[in-house]
Each structure stands twice: as C-alpha cells, then as structure tokens.
Amino acid sequence: MLLITSGRFQTTVLSAVVALACSASALADTLIEKMMLNNVTVFIRGAELFNSGKVSLPAGESEVIFTNIATGLNEQSLMVKADNGVVVQSSGIRRDFLSENVSPEVESLKKQIEAEVREQSKLNVQREVIQAQLAVLESNRALGSEKEGTSVEQVSQMLQLVNGKMNELLMSDIDLREKMTEVEKNINKLNNQLAEAQQKSAQAVNQVVVKFYAPKAASSNIKLSYVINAAGWVPTYDVRVDSITEPVKLGYKANVFQNSGINWDKVNLTLSTGNPSEGAQAPRLSPWYVDLYRQPIMLSKNARDKEYESAPMAMPAPAPVMELREDMAMEAGYRAADEGKTRVSKPLSDYVVTDVGGVNTRFSIALPYNIAADGKGHSVLIKQVDVQGDYRYVVVPKLEPDAFLQVQLKDWEKLNLLPGKSNIFFEGSFVGQGYIDIRNVKETLDLSLGRDKKIVVTRENEKQITGKAEFFGNSVSQQYTYTLDIKNTRKEPVKLVVQDQVPVSKDASVTVEGLKYDGATFDKNTGEVQWSLDLTPNELRKLGLSYTVKYPKDQQVIGL
C-alpha cells in the first residue's frame, strides 16, 4: 500500500490525471471519417483526387480526421467544402507514422512467405514421422534378433524386411531435406525482396484534419480534393491497317501510373494533356548587357599595401536577396493570409480548359477503373477512330533496298494527339514499333507502317562508266552512273516515292555537273533526287541517275 503524505505531490498527480482525462475526452470528441475516392483527373505529370464523405456534427466547433488520403500531396492544393450550413474553419495535413501503409507488392510478398513457411512446417512434420518410424523399425530389428526360438531363416527374413523399409524411409528423408533446403532458400529470397519493398513503400499515412463550425447539429456532405505528384500518364497508340484500300484504325491509349499509397478502386478517370508541374507563369526577359573586356591592372606589392592602408574599413555586405518572382510572391501572400483561416483556393481542374480546342485537352472515361498504387503502367483506352489517309511507299535504295509503307493522315489536328510510341499492325500481323511525333508536322502526319517485301528494288552501279577519271588540263572529271529497277509484285496498284541523292559541293573549285535523273525532281540545296511513281500490279520500272564531279587535279576530294 502506497501512502502519499506530500500535499505538493498529491497536487502533481491530480494535475496529471486531469490532463490525461482531458486528453482522452478530446480524443473521444474527435471524429474519424474515411473518405471515398470518386474521381481522378490525371495529368501528364501529377493527378488531382476528388473525395467525398458524410459527417454528423454537433452544434458548435468540431474537429474531424479524414483518412484514406494519398501520400505526397501538395498541401497548397488542398480544398475542403461542406454543405447544410456547416462552415470550414481550417484544414491541414497530419502524418500518421503509426498506421501501416502496405503496398500491394508488400502484401503479395507476405502471402508468398506465409505459403513457403506452411510448406516448411509440413516437411518438418513428415520428417518427424519418418524419424519415429525409423526408431520403431530399429527396436524391432534388435528385438527380433534376440528373441529365443526363432529360426535363422525367420530372423533373416524379418531383418531383410526391416532393412528394406528403413532404406525406403531414409531415401524419403533425403528427398524431404532437399525440399526443405529449397524452401529455406525461397524464404530467404522473399524476405530480402520484402525488406526492399517495405523500404520503398515506407511512407507515413496522411490524414486531413478539419475544424468545422455548425450553427446547429447537422449532417453535412464533405467534398475534399488535392493534387499529388506521384502519378501521370503516357500516350501510346495502336495503328492498324488491314488493307491499303481501307482507312487507318487508330487506337489512342494511355498508360496510367500512380504510386500514391492508396489504390484507386472503381474511380472515374479524366485524362488531361495539361502538366501543372510546369507552372502557368509566362517567363520574363531581363536586360542583356554586353561590355568590353578590360585587362586587370597589376599593382606592385608596395602599391597594393598603400592602397589597402588608404582604403576605408569595409562594412559587412548585406546577404544576397533572391529576386522574388511574381508567382512566388503571390503564393507567399496566400500563405500569410490563410494562416489560421480557411484556405480559399480553386482546384486545379478550374484552371484546365475542358474545351477540346483550348490550351489542354481532357478525356473523360465513362467506365470505372481500378489503378493499383504500384507505380506500374495500366493501359486505358481513350478512343478508337478510323482515319482517312493516302497510302504510299517510300524507298531509299542507296541506304536500304526495302520499301516502307507510309500513310499520310489528313485533318490530324482534330485527333488531339501527343508524341508517343506506336504499335504497328499491318494485314493482321504485328510489324514493329514506331513513334508519332507531331512537333515537326506540316500538311500531313506521315506514319510509317513498316517494310513491304513485295516491292522489289535494286540499285546497280554502272562500273563501265563510273570511276573513270578523265584529265582535262588542270582538272579531273569523274562520272557516276546508277541504274534502279523497281517492281511492284502486289496485286493492287501502288504509289511509290524513290529517293536518291547527288553530292553537294562546299567549295567553288569542286563542281557537280551533267545531272541526269529521268523525270525526277531535284533540290539543288540538299542534292535530293526524288521520283513519284504510280505502279500497276507486276509492273517493272527502270530509272537512271548520273552526274559528273569535276575538281582540280592536284587536290583530293573528300566525301565521294
């Protein structure tokens, strides 16, 4: 029995008890509500999450803790709304380091380890049974050899039976030990992988703490939204061509990824081509000064000492002040004005243009999607359209004899495409990957659909003419002649663009003359020669290209 005689100590204990009681009472009065994630707007980098919930509040002030909040959220983007006359007094973020935030990868690894441990326990039990059976057989063998009245033949038969059974059990025990060794290796590997996965996903669980004021007891629907950085989407395309007489079937897809700490279960997705992380403030130019370089004057030691002695005592220079940009100043002003008050800010969705013809394009997905918080890409089909285009083949026989099928898409601006990889399918077969790049497109968007071996092209060098250097005075002339054979072995007519080139001189003493290119177009700036052909089925066309390079005989030409 403890007797407390000090009045001061009694007062201290009483104060502590009262404080604990008040703390427990305050904790009991705090409501905890799990928010439901309904809609997600995914940007090229980042995402905005829209949550809903319902709380029953007494009259007066109340504090509510909202759970199921993503990690890594941008606190400046947090917005809380309430209805039915309830006022949001303040809101903030609290990190709960005690709650476990388990990623799907960690859960999967734990289940695998549990299965291996169960298998290990089963193998241990089987080994114990074998050891017990071996002990019984050993005792029976000793007893049988010592038993009186037993013939030698009976003893021999019994020992043979016992030894055979023991050999079978010992072999089974060897197999079990090998299996246990393998299971032990698997458990060690899984534990190492689990430790790495837990380290990656070791994030505190976020909670949003909100103080409400209700004039009277009421139920209120809560809307809560915020922005995270650990999410985004990457555009990809499926380009399918069943025949060069049919439109292109273009599948516009998105690989959506997120690592927010919570799974997106049955959410309505909206994909936006915007990227809030890039910022919305336009850059500003500062004056660009130029000056003449002045060689520093070197003083003698006496002159330096004299100048130092006559110089006034230098005062400490003020700390450099970083130029405050307009957007930083606005953010700082909002932060100061909002301290202790309700944060009034618009969700980023209000700054995203919903019109297809605006700055950004938004794709609202009608079907609910499940996106796990594993950081992996989840394919989401945006749309699939038939696009009209002109088909043609392009071949550069100087570099490669294969002809490549291209489609020149018209009105590509209406498709709202982004640069991204494309999977090419031609006549029902996968032919490879390409890349859709809209940054350098002019009139048509040209998509490459892969090689077509049915367009046969050869380029031969006429050796009888090419390579013969002829001397005329102080110059040398060298002629080059090529023959191109083009054959269409397809069953339908095709359009074919054949590209070749002649050298372009960078020196006035080296000239390229005597060009012959059989009806092709010629660009003198680039030296490109191009034929545009319409070939009927099984048609063979012969093309010729020749030119002469003239240069001083005492000089050597490079690049030929």
C-alpha positions in Angstrom: 0.0 0.0 0.0 1.4 3.4 -1.0 0.9 6.3 1.3 1.2 9.8 -0.2 1.9 12.4 2.5 3.2 15.3 0.4 0.5 17.7 -0.5 2.6 19.0 -3.4 3.0 15.5 -4.8 -0.8 14.9 -4.5 -1.4 18.1 -6.4 1.0 17.0 -9.2 -0.5 13.6 -9.5 -4.0 15.1 -9.6 -3.0 17.5 -12.3 -1.6 14.7 -14.4 -4.7 12.6 -14.0 -6.9 15.6 -15.0 -4.7 16.3 -18.1 -4.9 12.7 -19.2 -8.7 12.7 -18.7 -9.0 15.9 -20.8 -6.8 14.4 -23.5 -8.8 11.3 -23.6 -12.0 13.3 -23.7 -10.7 15.5 -26.6 -9.7 12.3 -28.5 -13.1 10.8 -27.9 -14.7 14.0 -29.2 -12.6 13.9 -32.4 -14.5 12.2 -35.3 -12.6 9.9 -37.7 -14.1 9.5 -41.2 -12.8 7.5 -44.1 -13.1 9.4 -47.4 -14.2 7.7 -50.6 -12.2 8.4 -53.7 -14.7 9.0 -56.6 -12.9 10.9 -59.4 -9.3 11.4 -60.5 -8.0 13.8 -63.1 -4.7 12.5 -64.3 -2.3 15.0 -65.9 0.8 14.2 -67.9 2.6 14.5 -64.6 0.5 14.6 -61.4 -3.1 14.0 -60.6 -6.0 15.6 -58.8 -8.0 13.4 -56.5 -11.7 14.2 -55.6 -13.1 12.5 -52.5 -16.4 12.6 -50.7 -17.7 11.7 -47.3 -20.5 12.5 -44.8 -20.2 13.6 -41.2 -22.7 14.2 -38.4 -21.7 17.2 -36.4 -23.0 18.6 -33.1 -23.7 22.3 -32.7 -20.6 24.4 -32.3 -17.0 23.6 -33.2 -15.9 20.1 -34.2 -12.6 18.5 -35.3 -12.7 15.7 -37.9 -9.9 13.5 -39.0 -10.3 12.2 -42.6 -8.4 9.1 -43.6 -7.7 7.2 -46.8 -5.6 10.2 -48.0 -2.8 9.8 -50.5 0.8 10.3 -49.6 2.9 13.1 -51.1 0.0 15.5 -51.6 0.5 19.2 -52.4 -0.8 21.0 -49.3 -1.3 24.2 -51.2 -3.9 22.4 -53.4 -6.0 21.1 -50.5 -9.6 22.2 -50.7 -12.5 21.2 -48.4 -16.2 22.0 -48.9 -19.2 21.4 -46.7 -22.9 21.9 -47.2 -26.0 22.3 -45.0 -24.8 25.5 -43.4 -21.6 24.0 -42.0 -18.5 26.3 -42.2 -15.0 25.0 -42.8 -12.8 26.9 -40.3 -9.4 25.5 -41.0 -7.8 22.4 -42.6 -4.3 20.9 -42.5 -2.3 17.7 -43.1 -1.2 15.3 -40.4 1.1 12.4 -40.9 0.3 9.2 -39.1 3.5 7.2 -38.6 1.8 4.5 -36.5 -0.6 3.3 -39.1 0.7 0.8 -41.6 0.6 1.7 -45.2 1.1 -1.6 -47.0 1.6 -1.6 -50.8 0.2 -4.4 -53.0 3.7 -5.6 -53.6 4.4 -6.0 -49.9 1.1 -7.8 -49.4 1.9 -10.2 -52.2 5.3 -11.0 -50.8 4.0 -11.6 -47.3 1.4 -14.1 -48.7 4.2 -15.9 -50.6 6.3 -16.1 -47.5 3.4 -17.4 -45.5 2.8 -20.1 -48.1 6.5 -21.1 -48.0 6.5 -21.3 -44.2 3.5 -23.5 -44.2 5.2 -25.8 -46.7 8.3 -25.8 -44.4 6.1 -26.9 -41.4 4.6 -29.7 -43.5 8.0 -31.0 -44.4 9.1 -30.9 -40.8 6.1 -33.0 -39.7 6.8 -35.5 -42.4 10.5 -35.8 -41.3 9.4 -36.3 -37.7 7.0 -39.1 -38.8 9.9 -40.8 -40.7 12.2 -40.5 -37.7 9.6 -42.1 -35.4 9.1 -45.0 -37.9 12.8 -45.5 -38.1 13.0 -45.7 -34.3 10.3 -48.4 -34.3 12.0 -50.4 -37.0 15.3 -50.2 -35.2 13.8 -51.5 -32.0 12.0 -54.3 -33.8 15.2 -55.4 -35.5 17.1 -55.6 -32.2 14.2 -57.4 -30.6 13.9 -59.9 -33.4 17.5 -60.9 -33.3 17.4 -61.5 -29.5 14.1 -63.5 -29.4 14.5 -67.1 -28.5 13.1 -69.9 -30.5 13.3 -68.0 -33.8 14.9 -69.8 -36.6 17.8 -68.2 -38.5 15.7 -68.1 -41.7 12.9 -66.3 -39.9 15.3 -63.8 -38.4 16.9 -63.3 -41.8 13.5 -62.6 -43.5 12.5 -60.2 -40.8 15.8 -58.3 -40.9 15.5 -58.1 -44.7 12.0 -56.7 -44.5 13.0 -54.2 -41.8 16.1 -53.1 -43.7 14.1 -52.6 -46.9 11.6 -50.4 -45.1 14.3 -48.4 -43.4 16.1 -47.9 -46.7 12.8 -46.6 -48.2 12.3 -44.2 -45.3 15.9 -42.9 -45.3 15.6 -42.2 -49.1 12.3 -40.3 -48.4 14.1 -38.4 -45.6 16.8 -37.3 -48.1 14.2 -36.0 -50.5 12.5 -34.1 -47.7 15.7 -32.5 -46.6 16.4 -31.4 -50.2 12.9 -29.9 -50.4 13.4 -28.1 -47.1 16.7 -26.6 -48.3 15.0 -25.3 -51.4 12.1 -23.9 -49.3 14.6 -22.2 -47.0 16.3 -20.5 -50.0 13.0 -19.3 -51.3 12.1 -17.9 -47.9 15.4 -16.0 -47.7 15.0 -14.6 -51.2 11.4 -13.5 -50.4 12.5 -11.9 -47.1 15.2 -9.9 -48.9 12.7 -8.8 -51.5 10.2 -7.9 -48.8 12.7 -5.8 -47.0 13.5 -3.9 -50.2 9.8 -3.4 -51.0 9.0 -2.2 -47.4 11.8 0.3 -47.6 10.5 1.7 -50.9 6.9 2.0 -49.6 7.9 3.2 -46.1 5.7 6.3 -46.1 3.7 7.9 -43.4 -0.1 7.7 -43.9 -1.6 11.1 -44.5 -4.7 12.4 -42.7 -6.6 15.6 -43.3 -7.6 17.4 -40.1 -10.5 19.8 -40.5 -12.2 22.1 -38.0 -15.9 22.7 -38.7 -18.4 25.1 -37.2 -22.1 24.1 -37.2 -24.8 26.6 -36.0 -26.8 23.6 -35.0 -26.4 19.8 -35.0 -26.5 18.7 -38.7 -25.2 16.2 -41.2 -23.0 17.5 -43.9 -21.7 16.2 -47.2 -18.0 16.8 -47.5 -16.0 17.3 -50.7 -12.3 17.1 -50.4 -9.7 17.5 -53.3 -6.0 17.7 -53.6 -3.1 17.2 -56.0 -0.3 14.6 -55.9 2.9 14.3 -57.9 3.4 10.5 -57.9 1.1 9.9 -60.8 0.7 10.6 -64.6 0.0 9.0 -67.9 2.0 8.3 -71.1 0.2 8.3 -74.5 0.6 5.2 -76.7 -1.0 4.2 -80.0 -2.2 1.2 -81.9 -2.0 1.7 -85.7 -3.9 -1.0 -87.6 -4.1 -1.3 -91.4 -6.0 -4.2 -92.8 -5.5 -3.1 -96.4 -4.1 -0.1 -98.2 -7.5 0.5 -99.7 -9.1 1.0 -96.2 -8.9 3.7 -93.6 -6.4 3.5 -90.7 -7.8 2.2 -87.4 -6.1 4.4 -84.8 -6.3 3.3 -81.1 -5.4 6.1 -78.7 -4.4 4.7 -75.3 -2.8 5.9 -72.1 -0.5 4.1 -69.7 -1.7 5.4 -66.4 0.6 5.0 -63.4 0.4 6.1 -59.7 2.2 5.5 -56.5 0.1 7.5 -54.1 -0.1 4.9 -51.3 -3.8 4.2 -51.9 -5.4 2.1 -54.6 -7.8 3.8 -57.0 -10.8 1.5 -56.8 -13.6 2.0 -59.3 -12.9 5.6 -59.9 -14.0 7.8 -62.8 -10.9 8.8 -64.7 -10.3 12.0 -66.6 -7.1 12.3 -68.6 -5.7 15.7 -69.2 -2.9 16.8 -71.6 -2.0 19.5 -69.1 1.0 19.4 -66.8 0.6 21.6 -63.7 4.1 20.9 -62.6 5.4 23.0 -65.5 3.8 26.1 -64.0 1.5 28.6 -65.5 3.5 31.8 -65.2 5.0 33.1 -68.5 8.7 33.8 -68.4 10.1 37.4 -68.4 13.2 38.7 -70.1 15.8 40.6 -68.1 18.1 43.2 -69.7 21.0 41.6 -71.6 24.1 43.6 -71.0 27.4 43.5 -73.0 30.6 45.3 -72.3 34.2 45.4 -73.3 36.7 43.2 -71.6 39.2 45.2 -69.5 42.5 43.6 -68.6 43.0 44.0 -64.8 45.9 46.3 -63.8 48.6 44.5 -61.8 50.0 46.7 -59.0 53.3 46.2 -57.2 53.3 45.0 -53.7 54.1 48.5 -52.3 51.3 50.0 -54.3 48.8 47.3 -53.1 49.8 47.8 -49.5 49.5 51.5 -49.8 46.1 51.2 -51.4 44.9 48.8 -48.7 46.0 51.2 -45.9 44.2 54.1 -47.5 41.0 52.2 -48.2 38.1 52.8 -45.8 37.1 50.0 -43.5 34.7 47.8 -45.5 31.3 47.2 -43.8 29.9 43.7 -44.0 27.9 43.3 -47.2 24.2 42.5 -46.9 23.1 39.0 -47.6 22.2 38.5 -51.2 18.4 38.8 -51.8 16.9 36.4 -54.2 14.6 38.0 -56.7 11.0 37.2 -55.8 9.1 36.1 -58.8 5.5 37.1 -59.2 4.2 33.6 -58.7 6.3 33.1 -55.5 5.1 36.4 -54.1 1.5 35.5 -54.7 2.0 32.1 -53.1 3.6 33.7 -50.1 0.8 36.2 -49.8 -1.8 33.5 -49.9 0.1 31.5 -47.3 0.2 34.5 -44.9 -3.4 35.5 -45.5 -4.6 31.9 -45.0 -2.7 31.3 -41.7 -5.3 30.4 -39.1 -8.1 30.8 -41.6 -9.9 28.7 -44.1 -7.8 28.2 -47.2 -9.6 29.6 -50.2 -8.2 28.2 -53.4 -9.5 26.8 -56.6 -8.8 23.2 -57.6 -6.5 22.8 -60.5 -9.4 21.4 -62.5 -10.8 25.0 -62.7 -7.6 26.0 -64.5 -7.7 23.2 -67.0 -9.6 24.1 -70.2 -12.3 21.5 -70.9 -12.8 22.6 -74.4 -11.1 20.4 -76.9 -10.0 23.4 -78.8 -8.4 25.1 -75.8 -5.0 25.0 -74.3 -5.3 21.5 -72.9 -7.5 18.5 -73.9 -9.3 16.4 -71.4 -10.6 12.9 -71.9 -13.3 11.8 -69.6 -13.5 8.0 -69.3 -17.1 6.7 -68.8 -16.1 3.3 -67.3 -14.8 3.0 -63.7 -11.2 1.9 -63.5 -9.0 0.2 -60.9 -5.5 1.6 -60.8 -3.2 0.0 -58.2 -0.6 2.0 -56.3 2.3 0.0 -57.7 3.9 2.6 -60.0 3.3 0.3 -63.0 1.6 1.3 -66.2 -2.1 0.4 -66.6 -3.5 0.6 -70.1 -6.6 2.7 -70.6 -8.3 3.0 -74.0 -9.1 6.6 -74.7 -10.7 6.2 -78.1 -10.5 4.3 -81.4 -11.2 6.1 -84.7 -11.0 5.4 -88.4 -8.7 8.0 -90.0 -8.6 8.7 -93.8 -5.2 8.9 -95.3 -3.2 8.5 -98.5 -1.0 5.4 -98.7 2.3 5.4 -100.4 5.6 3.5 -100.3 8.9 5.2 -99.7 12.3 3.6 -100.6 15.8 4.9 -100.3 17.8 2.2 -102.2 21.1 3.9 -101.6 20.7 3.1 -97.9 18.3 0.2 -97.9 16.5 -1.8 -100.6 13.3 -2.4 -98.7 10.3 -0.2 -99.3 8.4 1.2 -96.3 4.7 1.7 -96.4 3.5 5.1 -95.2 0.1 6.7 -94.6 -0.3 10.4 -94.8 -3.1 11.3 -92.4 -5.3 14.3 -93.2 -7.0 16.5 -90.6 -4.7 15.1 -88.0 -5.1 18.3 -85.9 -8.6 17.1 -84.9 -7.2 14.0 -83.3 -5.6 15.9 -80.4 -2.5 13.6 -80.4 0.6 13.8 -78.3 4.1 12.5 -79.1 4.3 8.8 -78.2 5.2 5.3 -79.2 3.0 3.4 -81.6 2.4 -0.3 -82.2 2.1 -1.1 -85.9 -0.2 -3.8 -87.2 -0.4 -4.5 -91.0 -2.7 -7.0 -92.6 -3.3 -8.7 -89.3 0.3 -9.0 -88.2 2.5 -7.0 -85.8 5.3 -5.4 -87.8 7.1 -3.4 -85.2 7.1 -0.1 -83.2 7.1 3.4 -84.4 6.8 6.9 -83.0 4.2 9.5 -83.6 5.8 13.0 -83.5 3.5 15.9 -84.1 6.1 18.6 -83.4 7.6 18.8 -87.0 4.4 18.0 -89.0 3.5 20.3 -91.8 0.5 19.5 -94.0 0.0 15.7 -93.3 1.0 13.4 -90.5 3.1 10.7 -92.1 3.1 7.4 -90.2 5.4 4.6 -91.1 3.7 1.2 -91.3 6.8 -1.0 -91.8 8.5 -2.8 -94.6 6.9 -4.5 -97.6 9.0 -7.1 -99.3 6.5 -7.2 -102.2 8.1 -4.0 -103.6 11.4 -5.2 -105.0 14.1 -2.5 -105.6 17.7 -2.9 -106.8 20.3 -0.2 -107.3 23.3 -1.1 -109.5 26.4 0.9 -110.2 27.4 1.0 -113.9 31.1 0.1 -113.5 31.9 0.6 -117.2 31.2 4.3 -116.8 31.6 5.1 -113.1 35.1 5.6 -111.7 36.9 6.6 -114.9 38.8 9.7 -114.1 39.5 11.9 -117.2 42.1 14.7 -117.1 41.4 18.0 -118.9 44.1 20.5 -118.4 44.3 21.2 -114.7 41.1 19.5 -113.7 39.8 15.9 -113.3 36.3 14.8 -114.2 34.8 11.7 -112.7 31.4 10.3 -113.8 29.0 8.3 -111.7 26.0 6.4 -113.2 23.4 4.2 -111.4 20.5 2.1 -112.6 17.4 1.5 -110.4 15.0 -1.4 -111.1 11.6 -1.1 -109.3 9.0 -3.8 -109.5 5.5 -4.0 -107.9 4.6 -7.6 -107.1 1.5 -6.8 -105.3 -2.0 -7.4 -106.7 -3.0 -3.8 -106.5 -1.5 -0.6 -107.9 0.7 1.4 -105.5 2.2 4.8 -105.2 6.0 4.8 -104.7 8.4 7.6 -103.8 12.0 6.7 -104.7 14.7 8.9 -103.0 18.3 9.2 -104.0 20.9 12.0 -104.0 23.9 13.6 -105.6 26.7 15.3 -103.8 26.6 19.0 -102.9 29.8 20.9 -103.2 31.0 23.2 -100.5 33.9 24.6 -102.5 33.7 26.6 -105.7 36.6 24.6 -107.3 34.6 21.4 -107.0 31.6 21.3 -109.2 28.8 18.7 -109.8 27.5 18.8 -113.4 26.0 16.7 -116.1 23.0 15.7 -114.0 20.5 13.2 -115.5 17.7 11.9 -113.4 15.0 10.6 -115.7 12.0 12.7 -114.8 12.7 13.1 -111.1 12.6 16.3 -109.1 15.9 17.8 -107.9 16.7 20.0 -104.9 19.9 21.8 -105.6 20.3 22.9 -101.9 20.2 19.4 -100.5 21.1 17.3 -103.6 18.0 15.2 -103.1 16.6 13.4 -106.2 13.0 12.1 -105.9 10.7 10.1 -108.2 7.0 9.8 -107.6 5.7 6.7 -109.4 2.3 5.0 -109.9 3.0 1.3 -110.4 0.4 -1.1 -111.7 0.4 -4.8 -110.5 3.6 -6.6 -111.6 4.9 -3.5 -113.3 8.7 -3.1 -113.7 10.2 0.4 -114.0 13.8 1.3 -114.7 15.3 4.6 -113.5 18.6 6.2 -114.1 20.8 8.6 -112.3 24.2 10.0 -113.4 26.4 13.0 -112.6 30.0 14.2 -113.0 32.2 15.6 -110.3 35.0 18.0 -111.5 37.8 19.1 -109.3 41.5 20.3 -109.5 43.9 17.5 -110.4 46.3 18.5 -107.6 43.6 18.3 -105.0 41.9 15.4 -103.2 38.1 15.4 -102.8 36.7 14.0 -99.6 33.1 12.7 -99.2 32.9 10.8 -102.5 
